Amino acid sequence: MKITYLGTAASEGLPAPFCTCPVCQKARSEGGKSVRTRSQALVDESLLIDFPADTYFHWLQNGFDFLKVRDLIVTHSHCDHWYPMDLFTCVEPYAHHGEYSLTLHGNEKVCGEFQACMEGEEPRVLQVVHAEQAQAYQTFTAGEYQVTPLPADHCYSEKAFIYLIEKGEEALLYAHDTGYFLDGVWEYLASRKDLRLGLVSLDCNHGFEDNLHNHMCFTTDAKVRDRLKELGLAGEETVFVCNHFSHNGGGTYEELAARGEELGMRVSYDGMTVGF
């Protein structure tokens, strides 16, 4: 398996458009990996995670084939992760592609917003994109993947998810947006004696600032890593990636990457691909 980080920032992006803080000023000056768009990732070529308004730009920058994307899993309905209106472009006359179908997997609010948006704006999309409501701890099939939604410590007005994604013996844990894992999540993971994680992607919105709830930071990411190793779910071969950064957490890419290296974890940047 491989994961491509299409966007690696929090909701305001980095640099934030209305911000003059030192982090944003340095990001504007340095450019490159310090510039981050809103959160999205692609697993291999067919499984897309989240659909922000930056999706079109991500496609331009990374050149993946959208017609190979057959499943879309959405973590929650915050606009930096979910902008359903852009899905209207998958039907005529905006697209000419023959037969194509996409399955959307998300919580009740995500699926409800999609249905309401398309019924009001472009009902033909409902013939191409089919919404399936995900439930916590209930594994579903998405192409060649088995996906298990796990409750996130985030977005308390809805049931936000992190996702365990498995393909054969390979496994990815995608944990954005969330604080330190909930007790029920740890209980579920501990029960999976068969599981060996190849890559764990951890929320690091607060960066250098200590934080346990709603989002995580470097210190909390390290705690999650250590517990996963204690449970035997991860080992020295497991890749740990810190992702989803905000200017409020401090640090340009180089500064964040240096801290990640100290902890034995990689730091994401827009366009980074990791195989495992």
N, C-alpha and C positions, 0 to 999 in steps of 0.2 A: 504494500500500500504506500501511497504518498499523499501528502497534504500540501496544498499551495495556499499561502496566506495572501488573499487578495486585498484585504483591508485590515488594519491592525490598531485602529484608534477607537477611542470612546466617542460619544455622540457629537461632540463639538469639533471632532477632527483635530489634527495637530500639524501646523499651528491652527489655533482657533481664529476665525475671521475677525472677531471684534476684540481680540485680546492683545495686550501689550506686555504681558508678563515676560520675564527673562527666558523661560523655556520656549515660548512661541517666537520671540525675537531671534533666538539662536537657531530655531528650526527654519525660519524664513531665510536667515543668512546662509546656513549650511546647506539646506536642501537635502537631496539624496534620501538616505534611509531615515532621517529625522522627520521627514514629511510623511504623515500617515492619514489614510482615508478611513471611512467607517467600516466596521467589522463584517468580514465575510471570508469564507474559506471554501475550497474545492477539494474533495477527496477523489483521488485518481482523476477520472474525466467525467464521471456520471453522477456524482452526489454533491450537491451544492448545499452549503450551510449558510443560512440567512440570505436576505434579499433587501439590502438597503438602497437608498436613492443613488448610491455610488456604483451600483451594479454595472450600468452601461460603461462607465469609465474603467472599471475593473476589467471588463471584457476587452476594451480597446487596448489596455496596457498589457494584458497577459495573453490575449489571442487564443483562448480556449474555444472549443466548438460547442456552442450552446445546444445544438441539436443532439449532442451526446449526453447532455444533462437530462436525466429522466426522473430524478427525485430531488425534491427540495425540502430540507428540514429546517424549521425556523425555531429559534430558541425562545422568543417571546415577542411581544408586539411593539416594543419601543422602536421609534422611527429609525434609529441608527442600525436596526437589525431587520426591519420589516417595512417595506414601502410597496404595497401590492399594486398600486395604480400602474406601475411600469409593466406589469404582465400583459397589459392590453396589446403590446407590440408583438405578441405571438400569433396573432390572427390576421387574415386578409383585411385591408390591403397593406398593412404594415409589414407583413412577412409573407413570403412565398416559399413554402418548404415541403409541400406534399403532406404526407401523414406524419404527425408528431403529437406526442402526449407527454404531459408532465404531471407527476403526483406531488401534491403539497401535503406535508406532514407538520402539524403544529397543534398548539393547545386550542381550547374552545374560542378564545378571543381572536387568535390569528386566523382560524378558519372562518369565523363569523365576519371579521373585517373583509376578508377576501370575497366572501359571498356577497356581502352588501355592496362593496365597491364595484364588482363586476355586474351585478344586477342593475345598478344605477348608471354605469358608464359604458360597459361593453359586454353584454350577456353572452356573446359568442365565445368568449374566453372560457366559460364554464364547460364548453364542449371539448376543450383542449387540456385545461388544467383541472385536475380532480382533487378535491380537498378530502383528506382523511384525518380525523381528529386523533391525536396521540394521547395516550394515557400513561401516567407514571407507572414504571416497572412492567409495562406490557410491551414485550418485544414485537416489532413488526418487521416485515421484509421490505427492503427498498433495493430493487435490482438484485445484485449479488451480495448485498449487505444485510446483516441482522442488526437492527437498531433498537436500543433500549433507552427510552426517555427516563431520566432521573430528576427528581425535584431539585430546583436550584434555590439557594438562599438569596432571592432577588425578586424585585418587582412584585410586591405583596398584594397587588390588586388582581393578579391573575396567577395561573400555575406555570411559572417559567420553568424551562427544562435545560439541563445539560444532557449530553448524549454519549452513550457507549456504542461504538460502531465496530462491528466485527465482520470479518470476511475470512471464513475458514478458521485457521489458528491465529490469524493476525487481528490485532485489536487496537483501537484508538479511543481515548477518553477526551472528549472535547468539552471543557468546563468553562464556558463563558455565557452569560454574566452570572457570577455567583460569589458568595462569601465562602468561608470554610464549610466543607460539606456537612449537610444535615445528618443527624444520627441514623435516620432510615437509609440514607445512601451508603453510609459506612457499613451498616448491617447487610445491605444487599451485596456490596462489593466483597465483604468478608465471606459471604456464602458462595461466591463464585470461585471455588477451588480450582476450576479448570482454566481460569482466565490468566493470561500473561499479556500485559500491556506493552505494545511496541512504542507507542508515543502517547504522552499526556500533555495536553495543551491547557494551561492554567491562566485564569484571569489575573492581570497584574495592574489593574486600573489605578491603584494607589501607589504603585512604584515604591519609592523609598519611605513612604509613610506607613506606619503600622495600621493594619485594618483587618478585621475578621468577618464583618457582616456586609452583605449586599454586593461587595466587591472584595478582591484580595490585593495583596502586595507581595513583594519579594519574600518577606519573612513568613507570611502565611503560605505562600507557594512551597517554601521549603518544608513547612510542617506537613502539608499534604503529601509531598514527595516522600518524606520519611515514613509516614504512616502507611502509604501504599507499599513501600518496601518491607515494612514490618509485617504486613499481611501476606507477603509473598506474591503480590500482584505485579510488582515491578522489580527490576534488577539493574545491574550495572549497564546492561545493554539497552535499557529503556531510555528513550529520548524525552527529556522534559523541556517544554517550551513555555516561556512567559510571554503573554500576548494581551492585547486590548489595553493600550496605554492612554493616559490623559496627561495633559500639561500640568494638572494639579498634583500629579505624583512626582513631578520633577524629572529632569534628565533628557539630554539628547540621545540619539541612538548609541553613540560611542559610550556615553556614561552609563546607560542602561545595560549595554552589552558587557561592560566591565564588571558590573555588579552580578549579572547573570553568570559570568564565567567564574566568579568567586564561589558561587553556589553550585556550580556544575550543571547549570541550565542554560539553554539557548534563549536568546531574545529575538522575537520576530521582527520582521520589517515587511512592508508591502512588496509582494512579489516573491517572497521567500518560499522555496519548495524543499520539503524534507521527506526523504524516503526512509522507510523503516520495515 
